[in-house]
Amino acid sequence: MSSFKRDNKEEDDGGNPWQNLEKTSVLQETRMFNETPVNARKCTHILTKILYLLNQGEVLGTREATECFFAMTKLFQSKDVVMRRMVYLGIKELSPIADDVIIVTSSLTKDMTGKEDLYRAPAIRALCSITDSTMLQAVERYMKQCIVDRNAPVSSGALVSSLHLASTAGEVVKRWANEAQEALNSDNIMVQYHGLGLLYHIRKADRLAVTKLVNKLTRQHLRSPYATCFLIRIACKIMEEEDASGNATEDSPLFNFVECCLRNKSEMVVYEAAHAVVNLKRTNPRELSTAVSILQLFCGSSKATLRFAAVRTMNKVAMLHPPAVNVCNLDLEGLIADSNRSVATLAITTLLKTGAESSVERLMKQIATFVAEISDEFKLVVVQAIRSLCTKFPRKHAVTMNFLSGMLREEGGLEYKTSIVDTIILIIEENPDAKEAGLGHLCEFIEDCEHTSLAVRILHLLGKEGPYSKCPSRYIRFIYNRVILENATVRAAAVAAIAQFGACCPDLLPNVLVLLNRCQMDCDDEVRDRATYYYTILNQSNPELNKRFIADHEIVSLPLLEKSLNEHLKGPLAERFDLSIVPKSQVVQPEVNEEVMIMNKAAPKIARVNREEVNTEKLLAIPGIHHVGALHKSCAPVQLTESETEYTVSCIKHCFAHHIVFQFDCVNTLSDQLLENVRVDLELPEGFVSRAVIPCAKLPYGDKESTYVIVQFPEDVPSSIATLGATLRFLVKDCDPATGQPDSDEGYNDEYILEDIEVTVADQMQKSKKQNFLAAWESADTEEWVEAEDTFELSSVTSLQDAVNTILKFLGLAPANLSENVPDGAHTHTLLCSGTFRGGVEVLVRSKLAVADGVTMQLTVRSTDMDVAELITSAVG
């Protein structure tokens, strides 16, 4: 008893006795495996150390793993049950690393077919980990016997091992379907579950066989709740495929089965059915309300897992069907004080999504007491939910802004503070009414900000937004304080922010020049250089210089700039580097999954990469592509064939200043054909000129390869909107499906008609969001800009929101000032949006909408090119 007490004390201290293990010393200890007789207790301890190291990520070399493996095989002479099972685990872990592991096949086969049940299941798992497709036939008979064995652990072990083997020896495993079917009739819940899993894996390529299996099982009662849950998922997958193919029926027996599972005696099955119902696209409001009612009951469960599952599912439902969850708001409010912080956090985020505008203040008060008690990981999720709330109810910006500023003053790490600052910046950029208050809160924060990266971001925002505020001079004091009190990085950012005020506010220029002159005496090189640079430009009193070198914020894509410079340095360096060939950077907002944040207790790090950066590297491989200039925009792929056809082709349009590159991604779905010289011939309208066709040399079965066509736009801008016919042409060679090698060198030419390709305004327009649209609109009222205006009746839409969505999609513009959201019950609305047409032509659009019998639109376009302005108005008409 004293030894147990000592262990408990160590456990209470939180110590890990193996945290300082060294691989070398543990491998030396394996010499004890060679001793006779075997000391089972010590050897089990050493095996545990080896497994601990491997599971902690320690890497063994091939020689080390092989020596350890062969030493481990000596332990088969002992009959100690615990040590033998540890040996099986060791064999499983070392088999991918060590050499000649098949030496233990006979020993494992003997244990697998022996009378000791405690050996048999782990022996099967270990044997299957070292068996490949060539050796599997030797043990196939034993595996079939084990699948239908009366001992449940042996049967489950064989079924799970078969499922793993199916990835490497699928054809052999398919012959075990009868045994899997017999296991499916077992009384043991795990055997039945694993039997269904193996049977589905064997038949999943045959849709008819899967449908028959599901229809058969839905008519009988499965004893295993795990198998029932899996059956629900298979049924839902079949229904989704029916919906996608258009073969869905109103009264589906599969959906009726899922609904019947809502009344199952197992809570697991009931939850799985409710989860399935709310996620199916075909679910109507009545069916949805039934599932939500069950989730509501689970919210009051004494089990934390059920409460968490119910709230998590409601959180997802609230994104698509907020009214359906409104009936659960009282239950969700009760969960705010739940002892499980994951449950409480999800309850709050769900309430923020479903709450009405009138309840925002009350929710904020409830959250205020909750936020102080949770860790930063959960606070991040709450901030993300508040961000969504600000977008949903922009008129409540004062309440949310005050709440966020209070959170900003509390203790917290960099990630937490960054999330709050991101939210405040989003509110400022999207809601002009919130700008003054938001900038004020951020100015107060940087007075005592310990994070350099945040201070730099806020100073950049002040330089961008401050000059266009009601009283720009009030922000200069906060910015200049950073020059006096902060480190060099922050001081450099502060100098750049001060220069923005001088460039955009002529009345403040004398004061700005004085401050910049003082900054030229700074002790840091970067700060002095920036101050001298900005002082010299501003001292010229040239608005054009100020706009070009200070006020304009458009920058090139930094990853592509680095790549282009490296390519240039590898060349002969006979020509100067041309910056114009590098695409401009586009802001990409990363998607944050609240559920992932809660489960992993960390916000996922998602690289901010736009479509142009992804495609540019591939396009650079096209000969002569650099002559067409910088990539302006890459469009989303468009399917030109049906998914079930023998050849599938999708098209990606890459737009440049004067050219468009069509990228055709082709897949050959015929295993007995090899395609060569694959290309697409386009029927070009008048004005379009084909400059190059880059064919795909070979297209084997199952591979995706690309062929390109480079086309020059017409000189007449309005003629750039067109429809192009397309035909896929190729040389067919018959081949052996097993090897993919052609039967002969001869082939025959063939062609395949593709869907027409449309070139639209949106294809040639890159979204460029104006953070201060009203200021940009006013500054565009000059001789350099032209204006086109027209009035239209939008007969294809019935609501203002539909009209807004259609305009943004058709023109490919970026909305500003949250104007993409139409308030409920509004009869008039103004949509503000902006973009850049190919060739760097800036476009600003103001669309005034009114709804009566239909939707009427007054469209005003301001652009630096008259042809582009007329193109947009004529395209809408």
N, C-alpha and C positions, 0 to 999 in steps of 0.2 A: 504493500500500500504506500510505503514511503516513496517508492520510485515514481508512482503515479502522481503523488502530490508534488514532487519535484518537477515533473513534466508540465503539470498545470501551472506552476509558478513561472516556468519558462515561457509558456504560452501567454500568460497574462502580461509578461514583460514585452511581448510582441517580437521576440527575437527569432531569427531564422538560423537554425544551426548549420545550414549548408550555404549560407550566402557568400562565404569566403572560399568555397571549393575551388581547387585548381585542377585543370584537366590533366596535367602531367602526373600529379600525385595520385589521382584516381586511377589513371591507366596503369600506374605501377602496382597499385593494390590488386589489379586483376590477376596478378601472379598467383594469388591465393586460390584461384579457380583450379590450378593444376595439382593442388595438394590432395593427398589421399590419407584418411578418408576426408570427404568434403565437409567443411564446416558450414552447414546450411544457414545458420543465423548470420554469420559474418558475410557470406557470399550474397545473401539477400540484401544486406545493407549496402554492399558495394554496387550491386545491380541498381538499387534505388538511386545511388549517387550518379551513376552513368545516365539513367533516364532523366534525372533532374537536370543535368548539364545539357543534354540534348534538347530538352524542352525549354530551356532558357536561351536557346539560340547558339550554344557552343558548337563550333564546326570541327568535326573530326576529319583528318585526312584519310585517303583510301587505305594507306598502309596501317594507320592506327586503328581504323574501323575493322580491317580484316583481322589483325592480331587479336583485337578484343573479341571479335565474333568467334574465332576458333577457340579462344580460351573459354568462352561461354559454352561452347558445345560439350566441354568436358563435364559440365554440370548435369548432363542427362543421366549420369550414373547414379545420381541421388534420387530418392523417392519422395523427398520433401515437397508437399503440394504447393506451399506458398512460394518456395524458391522456383519450382518448375514453371509456375505461371509468370513469375518475373522474367524467367528465361525467354518465354514466348514473347513477352513485350519487348525485350531487348532485341530479339531476332527481327521483329517487325520494324523497329526503329533503325537498325543497322543495315538491313537488307538493301536499301537503295544506295548505300555508300560502299559497303564491303564487297570484295571479290569472292567468287566461288562459293556463294551462299547456298547453292543447290546441294551441298554436301550433307545438309541436315534433312533433306527431303524424306529419306527413308524413316528417320526417327520421328518426324512430324506425322508421317502417314501412319506409322504404328500407333502413336498416341491418338490420332484422329479416329482410328478404327478399334481402339482398345475398349476395355470395360470400365475404366475410370472416367466417369462423366465430368469430373472437374478438369480433366486434361483436354477433353475432346473439343469443346467450343474454342478455347484460345489456340489450340493446335491448328484448327481449321483456319483461323484468321492469320496465324503466322505462316502457314503453308501457302495460302493464297497471295501473301505479300511477296513471296519469292518465286512464285510460279508464273511462267510466261505462256503464250499461246501454244508453243511447241510441246511443253511439258504437261499442259492441262489435260490432254486426252488420257494420260496415264492415270490420273486421279478422278476422271470424270465419273466413273461408276460410284466411287466413294462419295463424291459430292452429291450425286442424286440421292443416295441412301441417306445422307445426313440431312438433306432438305426435308425429307418426310419422316425424320426420326421422331420417336415419341417424346424424347427429352427436349423440352422447349428451348433452353439455352443453346443446345447443339443445332437445332433447326434454325433458330434466329441467326446464329453465327454463320451457318452455311448460306443463308439467304442474303445476308449483308455482304459477305465475301463475294458471292456471285454477282451482286450489284456492282462491286468494285471491279471485278474481272470483266464485266460487260464492256468497259471502255477499251480494253486491249484484246479481248477474245470474244467479241460480240456474237460471232456465228456459232461458236461452241455453246455459249450460254443460252442462245435461243432454243437449243434442243432440250432445255430443262423446263420448258413452259408447262408440261403436264405435272411435274413435281411441284412447281410454284402454284399451280391451280389447286393441287391437293393441300398444300400448306395454307392456302387461302380459306379452306374449310376447317382449319384448326380451332380448338376452343380457347387456345392461349391468345391473349390480346396482342402481344408483341409479334408472335409468329404470323398471325393474320395480317398485321400491319406490314411487316417486312415482305410477306408473300405478295400482297397487293402491289407494293413498291417494285418488286422484281418483275411481276407479271406486266405491269404498266410499262416498265422500261423496255421489256422485250417487244411489246406490241405498239409502242408509241408512234412508230413510223407508219403504221397501218391505221388510218383514221377510222375505217369501218370496223376493224377489230376492237379498237378502243371504245367506240360507240356501243358495240354489242356488249362488251364487258361492263361498261357503266350501266347500261339499261338493265342488265341481268342483276347486278349488285344492288341497284336502287330498289328492286322489288323484293329483296330479302333483307333480313335484319342482320347487320354485322355486329358481332359481339364487342369488337375492339373499337373504342372511341377514337383511337389514333387512325385506324383504317377508315372510319367514317369521315374524319376531318380530311384525310387525303382524298377520299372519294368526292367530297364536296369541291375540293380544288380542281380535280380532273373535270367534274361536271361544269364548273364555271369556265374552264379553259375551252371546253367544247362549245359552250354557249357564246363565248366571245368570238370564236372562229365562225360560228353561224352568223353572228351579227355582222362581222367583217365581210362575209361573202354574200350577205343579203338573203340568206335562207332561213332567217329566224321566224318562228311561229309565235302567235300570241299566247297560246296555251301550251307551254313547253313542259313535258314531263320531268325534265331535268330541273327546271326552276321549281316545279311543284315539290320535287324531292328536297331541294334546299330549304324551301319553306317548311316542310314537315320536320326538318331537323331543328327548327326553332323550338320545337316542343319535345326535344330529346331529354332524357333524364340526366345526361352528362353535361356539365357546365361547359366543358371544353368544346363539345360538338355544337352547343347552342351558340357560343361566342363565334365559332368558325362560320356557322351559317349566317349569323347576323352580319359579320364582317363581309361575307361574300355578297349578301343582298345589297348592302350600301355601296359596294364597289362595282356592281354590275351596271352597265350603261342602260340596260333595258328596264331597270327598276322604276316603277311609277310611284307617285306620292303615297298611295295607300300602303304599298308594300314597304316603302322606305320608313313610314311612320311605325309599322309593326316592328321592324328591326331596331329602330331607335328606342322604342319603348322597352325592349329587352335590354339594350345597353343602359338605359336609365335605371333599370332594376339592378344591374350589376354595379352601378355607381354607389349603391348602398350596401354592397357586400362587405363582409368582415374580412375577406381575403384581399390583400393589397394587390396581388397579381391580377385579379379580376377587375378591380377598380382601375388599375393602370391600363389594362387592355381596353376597357370600355371607354375611358376618357381619350385614349390615343385614337381610337376609331372615330369617336365623335369629333375630334380635332380635324381629322381628314374630311369628314362629312361637312363640317362647317365651312370648308373652303369652297365647296360646290353647291351645297344646299343649306345655307344658314337658317332659313325659316324652319327647317325640319328639326333643328337642334334647339330652337328657342324654347320649346316646352320643357327642356331639361335644365334651363338656366338656374332654377332654384337648387337643384341637386348639385350643379357644378359650383355654385357659390358656397355650398356646404363643404365642398372638397378643398376650398382654398386653405382651410386650416388643417388639412390632412397631414398626418405625421410623416407620410412618405412624400418627400419633396418633389419627386418626379411626377407623382399624381397631382400635387398642388399646382405645379408649374404648368402642366398640360391643361388643367382646369381653367387657369387664368387666361392662357393663350386662346383657349376655345371661347371663353366669355368675351374676350376682346374682338373675336371675329364675328360673333353672333349678336353682340349687344347693339342696341339702338343708339342713335346720336344723343338722345336725352339721358342715357345712362352712363355716359363717359365719365362725368365727374364722380359719380358714386363708385364706379369701378376703380378709378384712380385712388380714391381714398382707401378702398379695400386692399389694393396692391401695395400702398405705401407701408402699411404695417407688415405685410408679408415679405417685401423685398429686403428689409433690414435683417431678416433671419436666415436668408439662404446664401449659398456660396456664389462665386462669380459665374460658374458654369450655368447655373439656373437663371441668374440675372440676365445673361446673354440672351436666353430664349425669350424672356419677358420683353427685353428691348426690341427684339425682332418682331414680336407681336405688336408692340406699340408703333413700330414703324409702319406696319400694315394698317393699323388703325388711323394713323395720320393721313395716309393716302385715301382711305375710305371716307373719313370725315374731316376735310381740310378746314372747315370752319371752327373746329375745336383745337386749332393749333395752339392757342394760348394755354389751355389746360395741359396738353401733352408737353408743350415746351417747358412750362414751369416744373412739371414733374421730372422731366429729363435733366433739367439743370440742377434740381435737387439731388438726383442720383449722381450727377457729375461731381458734386462737391463731396460725396462720400468716399470712403476708402475703397480701393479696388485696383486690380492689375491693369496692364496695358491693353489687353484684349477687350476687357469690359469697358474701359474708357473709350477705346477706339469705336466700339459698337455704338455707344451713345453719341459720340461726335458724328459718326456716319449718319445716324438718324437725324440729328439736328441739321446737318448739312443738306440732307435730302429734303427736309421740310423747307429750308431756306430757298433751295433751288427750284422747288416745285410750286411753292406758294408765296407770291410776292407780298401778301399781307403779313407773313411771318418773318420777313427778312430783318426788319429793325430789331425785333425782340431776340431773334436767334443770334444775330451778330453781337448783340449786347451780352448775351449769356456766354458766348465763346470768348469775348474779350475779357470777361471776368475770369474765365477758366485759365487762360494762358498767363494771367498774372501769377498763378501759383501752380503751373504745370511742370511736372517732373519728367515728362516723357518728350524727348526731342522730336520724335517723328510726328507726334500729335501737334506740337507747337508749330512745326513747319507747315503741316497741312492747313491749320487754322489761319496762319499768316498768309498762305497762298489764297485761301478763300476770301480773307479780308481785302487783299489786293485786287481780287476779281470782282467782288460784289460791293465793296465799300465805296468806290468812286461813284456808283450809281444810286447810292442811298440818299435820303433826304438831307442829311447833314454829314458829308464826307469827312469834315475836319475833326469830328469827335473821335474817329478811329485812329488818326495819326498818332495821338498821344500813346495809346496802347501799343501800337506797333513800334514806336521809337523807344519805348521802355525796354523792349526786348533787345534793341541794339546796345543798350547800356548794361543790362543785367544778365544776359544769357551767354551761352557758349557760341563758338564760331559758326556752327551749322545754323543755329537759330538766327544769329545776327545776319548771316548772308540772306536767309529767307526774308527777314524783316526789311533789308535794303531793297530787295526786289519788289516787295509789297508797297513800300513807300513810293518807288518809281512809278507804279501803276497810277497812283493819285496824281502825280505830276503830269503823266501822259494824258489822262482823261479829264482832269479838272484844271483848266487854265488859271482860274483864280487862286488856286493853291500852289501853282508852280514856283513862285518866288520862295515860299517857305520850304517847299520840298528841296529846292536847290541848296538852300542853307544846310538842311539836314544831311543831304548827300555829300556836301563839301566836308562836313565834320567826319563823316564815315570814311573819307579817304585817308584819314589818319589812323585807322584801325590797325591793330597788331597782326591781324590775320590776312594772308594773301588773298584768299577768295573774297573776303568782305571788301577789301580795298579795290580789287579788280572790278567787282560788280558796281561799287559806288562810282568809280571813275568812268566805267562804261555808260551807266545810266546818266551820270551828270553831263558827260560830253554830248550825248544825244539830246537830252532835254534842253541843254543850253543853246541848241541850234534853233529852238522855237519853230520847228518844222512839224506840223501835224502828221504829214505823211510818214516821216521817219519814226515818229512816236508810235503810230499805228502799226507799222511794219515790224519794228524791232522791240517794242515793249508791250503794246496793248493786245496784239493778236496772240491767242493761246493755242492755236493749232500747231501740233508738233507731229513729226513723223513717227512711225512705229519703231520703238527702240530695238526690239529683237530683230526686226528686218533690216534696220540700219546697221546693226552689228554684223549681220550675215552679209549684207551687201559690201561693207567695207572689207571684210575678210576676203571675199571673192575678188574685190578690186586689187587688194595687196598681192594676191597670188598671180595676177596678170602681169603684162609687160610694163605697166604704169606709164604708157606713152600718152594716155589721155587723162584729163582731169576727172575726178569723181563727180558724177552728176547726181545731186541730191534729189532731183525731181523724179527719179525712177523709184524712189522708196515710197510705198503707200503711206498715207496719213493714218495716224492712230485714231481708233474709234473706241469710245468708252464701253467696256463690257462689265455689266453688273453680275457678280457671281450669285448663283442661287444658293440659299442657305436652308437646309432641311432641319426644321425644329426637332423632329423626332431623332435624327442622327445626333444632334447636339446633346439631347437629353440622355440618349443611350450611351454615347461615348464620352460624355462630360467634356466635350471640347468642340469648338466650332471647326468644321472641316475647312482645310486650306485648299481653295480651288484656284488654279491658275487662271488669270484673266487673259484669255486668248480669244481674239475675234476670228471670224471666218476668213478674212483676208490673210491674216498671218498664217493660218493653217494651210491655205492653198498656195501661197506664194512660192514656198519651197518646191512644190511639185511643178508649178508652172515654169520655174527657172530652168528645169531640165529640157524645155522645148527649145530647139535651135532657133536663134534669132529673136527670141521673145523680148529681149531687153530693148529692141528697137521700137517697140510699141509704147514704151514709157512705164509709168507707175500703175499698178493695179488700183482701180478706183473702187470696185465693188465685186464681191462674189455672191451669187444668189444661191438660194437653197436648191437642192436637187429636185428635179421634176421627172417623174416616171413617164417614159415614152412607150412602154409596153405593159401588158397585163403581167401580174406576178407569176401566173401559171404557164406562161408561154415558154417555148423552147429556148428563146434568147431573150434576156431581160436587159433593157437599156435605160439608163437615167441620164439626164442632161444637167450640167452645171454651167451657168452662164457667167463668164468673167468679163467685166466691163472695164475698158481702158478709156483714155481720153478720146481717141478716134477709132478704136477697134473694139471688137467683141470676140472673145475666144470661147468657143463651145467645147466643153469637155464631156465626152460621152463615155460613161462607165458601163462596160459591157460584161455580162456573165453568160457563159455557155452552160446550159443545164442538161445537155445531151452527152452522156458518158461515152458514146461510141463515135463521137465526132471531134476532130481537131480543126479549129478555124485558123486560117492564116490571112495576112494582109487585110485585116478588119478595118473598115473605114466607114464614114457616113458622108453621103453626098447630099448637099443642101440645094433646094430650089430657091434661089435668091431673088427677091423683088428688085425692081429697077432702083439703081443707086447703090446697092450693096455690092461690094467687090470681094471675092474670095482671094486671100493672099497666100494661104498655105493649108495643106491637109497633111496631118501627121498620123499615119495609120498605125495600128497595133500589129506587130509582126506575127505573134502567135496568141491564141486564146484557148488554152486547154480547158477541160471540163472542170467546172466548179470555181475557177479563178476569176477574179475581177481585174480587168485591164482597161486602159483608157486610150481613146483615140481623140485627136483634137482637130478643130477647124478654126482657122484665124480669118475673120471677116472684117473688112473696113466699113465703117458707117458711111451713109450718104453725107455729102457736104450740106445738104438741106436738112436742118435739125428736125422739122416736123415729119420728114419721111423716115425717121429712125424707128418709128413704131410700125411693126410689120409682123406678118405671119409667114413662117418659112416651112416648106415641105422637107421631109427628111426620109432617106432610104439607107438602110444598113446593107453594105455589100461586103462579101468575103469569099474566100476560097475554102471549100469543104474537103477534108480528107477523112476517110473512114479509119478508125483506130480501134485497138484492143481496149475494152473498158477497164481491164485489170491493170494494164501497164501504162495506158495513155499514148503508146507509140503508134504512129500511123502504119497501116497495112502496106502502103506503097507511097511512092513519091508523087503519084498522080492524084489530081483532085478535080473538082468541078466548081465553077463560079455559081454563086447563089446570092439572093438578095431578100431583104425583109422590110416591108413598109412600116415606118414608125409614125407615131402621132405627130401632128404639126407642132412646131415650136413658135411661141409668141415672144416677141421682144416688146416690152412695155416701158412706160415711163418709170415705174418702180425699179426695173432692172438697171436703169441708168442713173438712179438717184441714191446717193448715200446719205443716211440719216446723220445730221449734225445738230445736236441739241444746243439751243441758245439758252444759256443760264439766265440771261436777262432779256427776254424776247421783246418787251415793250421798248427798252432802250435801243435795241437793234432795229426795231421797226421804225422808230422815229429817226434814227441816224440814216436809214435807207431812203429818206425823203430828200434826195439830192439829185443832181444832174447825172451822176454816175449810175444811178439805178433807174430802171424803167418799171412802169406799173401797168398791169392788165387786169381788167375787171369784167365780170359777166354774172348773169343770174340764171339759175337752173332750177328745174323741177325734177326732184329725185323720185322717180316713179317706182324704182325697185326696192325702196326701203319704206318702212312704216313708222319708225321711231327715230328720235334724235340720236340715241346711242348707236343704233344700227348705221345711221348716216355717218357718224364720226368714225366708226370702225371701218366702214367701206372706203371713206376718203383716205384715211391713213394707209390702208392696205394698197389701194389703187395707185396712190402717188408715191408711196415709199418714204414718207417724211416722218420726222421725229416730233412728237407733240411737246408743247411747252406749258408751263404754269398749271399743270394738272388739267388742262383743258380737254384731255381725252375722256374725262369722266363727266357725264351729264348728271346734274342733280335730279333726284326723284321729283316728278311732277312738273319739271320745267317745260315751258312751251317755246322758249327761245334759248339759243346757246351760241357761243363764239368759240370756234376751234382755232388755236394758234399752233403753227407747226413750221418747221424749217428743214433744210437739207442742202446738199451740194450736188449739182448736176455734173455729169462727166465733163472733164476739162476745167474743173475748179470753179464753175459758175454757181454763185450763191443764190439760194431761193428762200424767200419768206412768204408764207401763205396765211391769210386770215379768212376764215370761212364763217360767215354769219348764217345760222340756221334757224328756221322757224317751222313749227308744225301746226297744221290746221287739218284740211282734208288729206293733205300729203305733206311732204317735206320740201320746203323751198330753201335754196342756198344762194347767197351772194358771195362769190369767190373773188378775192382780191389777191393778186400775185405781184410781189416785188422781186426783181431779179436784176443782175448785172448784165443780162443778155436778153434782148427783146424776143429773139426767136424761141428761147427757152420758156419765157413767160407765156407766149402765145401757144406753145406746145402743150403746156399744162392746162390752160383754159380750154383748148380745143379737145384735148384728150378726155377731160371730164364731160364735155358736151357730147 
